[in-house]
Amino acid sequence: MNNDIISKVKDPFLCNEDYLEIHSLISDFNKIKSKNSKINYKRKIKIFLSSDYTSNYLTEFLPLFFVNKGIHVELHEKEFGSLNFLSKDINNNFWKKKK
């Protein structure tokens, strides 16, 4: 079963799948990803998100598509509606986060 999930995640045509199929795959993948070492990541990146609109769908789907490309992503998200506030406060710790 785990190998099935991994092969679906690594499928180069993952982006052509139906929304419900991808959503189900996200759920299955989240259950196994922490205990699975069969994923060989080429790179590791951090993404920091701040938005005045909801980014729930983006943060749910984005990691799966990065894994599909061999990239381990660490997402950091500020609360909903924070972009306007943060854009006026350049001294906020959000802007100072580094690798």
Protein Blocks (a to p, Z undefined) as FASTA:
>chain_A
ZZmmmmmmmpmklmmpcfklmmmmmmmmmmmmmmpckbccfbdcddddddfbdfklmmmm
mmmmmmmnopacddddddehklmmmmmmmkbmklmpcZZ
